[in-house]
Amino acid sequence: MDAELLNRPVVVARRRRHNNSSKLANRFKQIGWSLGANNSTEAYQKINEYADLDSAVLGWFLAGYVKEEIRLTACRKLAEFIY
């Protein structure tokens, strides 16, 4: 790659952000925080609300294709991964 391209301010800032372990450590918690959750239990509840098959967000896409048990397990695992 061209050295001039790699040293552009936007590229340098992105590289610093992706190499900053303190920012990376919280990148998934940002998802939970943006939902208003502070722990895995709260995150599970919030994610479950968004992944409700009756919701306009995912319902039309997943209805009839995903069993309730699978949806709940996926919500729980995502919450555990975040926190």
C-alpha positions, 0 to 999 in steps of 0.5 A: 500500500501507498505510505501516504494513504496509510498515514492519512489522519483518518487511517491513523485514528482508526488504527489507534482505536483498533489497537487501543485495548481499553477501548476494545475491552468495552466494545461489546458492553457498548451494545448493552449500555446502548440498550440501557443494560448494566449486566447480563440479566438486564441485557438479556431482557432488553435483547429479548424485547428487540428479538421478540417475534411479534416486534416489527424489528425481527418478527417479519423476518424470523416468524415461522423459521425460529423456534422460541427456545432457540430465540431465547437461548440466542438472546441469553448467549449474546447477553452473556457474551456482552457481559 
